[in-house]
Amino acid sequence: MNKSPPTYRTDEQLEFILDETADWIVRDMDGFLTWPFASLRDALGRAEERTAAGESPRTVSRLSNERIVIRMTQIKRMICRVTDGASL
């Protein structure tokens, strides 16, 4: 099985696909998964809930051929970008 490596996107690229329908998962620091979320916005909302509960999501990932992975520091930036002036 030839697995493609994960890909990363800029904050601006992620904003562009925020409401695009796709399967997203949130992985916490212990490796547990929460899924599926129908959009990146929904997955970021779940990540924000986990952060508010004192847990830090490790990654948010898109389940597709693109294998988009968003790491913790970018998750925090994206939550701030999305919630700045508007609610998730």
C-alpha positions in Angstrom: 0.0 0.0 0.0 1.5 3.3 -1.1 0.3 5.9 1.3 0.7 9.5 0.3 2.4 11.9 2.7 0.2 14.5 4.6 -0.1 17.9 3.0 -0.2 21.2 4.8 -2.0 24.4 3.8 -1.6 28.1 4.7 -4.2 29.7 6.9 -5.5 31.6 3.9 -5.9 28.3 1.9 -7.7 26.7 4.9 -10.1 29.7 5.1 -11.0 29.2 1.5 -12.1 25.6 2.2 -13.7 26.3 5.6 -17.2 25.3 4.5 -16.4 22.8 1.8 -18.0 19.5 2.4 -15.5 16.8 3.3 -14.8 14.3 6.1 -12.6 15.8 8.9 -11.4 14.2 12.1 -10.0 15.7 15.3 -7.2 13.8 17.1 -6.4 14.6 20.7 -3.1 14.4 22.5 -3.8 10.7 23.5 -4.5 9.7 19.9 -8.2 9.4 20.3 -10.3 10.4 17.3 -13.5 12.4 17.1 -15.2 12.2 13.7 -16.6 12.7 11.2 -17.2 16.4 10.8 -18.8 17.6 7.5 -16.6 20.6 7.2 -13.4 22.2 8.5 -15.5 24.8 10.3 -17.3 22.0 12.2 -14.0 20.3 13.1 -12.5 23.6 14.3 -15.6 24.0 16.4 -15.0 20.7 18.1 -11.4 21.5 18.5 -12.4 24.8 20.2 -14.7 22.9 22.6 -11.9 20.5 23.5 -9.6 23.4 24.1 -12.1 25.1 26.3 -12.4 21.9 28.3 -8.7 22.0 29.0 -7.6 19.5 26.3 -5.4 20.3 23.4 -6.3 18.8 20.0 -3.1 17.5 18.4 -4.3 17.5 14.8 -7.3 18.2 12.6 -7.2 16.1 9.4 -9.1 15.8 6.2 -9.8 12.3 5.1 -9.3 12.4 1.3 -6.6 11.8 -1.2 -5.2 15.2 -0.2 -4.6 14.1 3.4 -4.6 17.7 4.7 -3.2 17.8 8.3 -3.5 20.9 10.6 -1.2 20.9 13.6 -1.9 22.3 17.0 -0.4 25.7 16.5 -2.3 26.3 13.3 -5.5 24.9 14.8 -5.3 27.7 17.5 -4.6 30.3 14.8 -7.5 29.1 12.7 -9.9 29.2 15.6 -8.8 32.8 16.3 -9.2 33.7 12.7 -12.6 32.2 12.3 -14.0 33.4 15.6 -12.6 37.0 15.3 -15.8 38.8 14.7 -17.8 35.7 13.9 -18.8 32.6 15.8 -17.8 29.2 14.6 
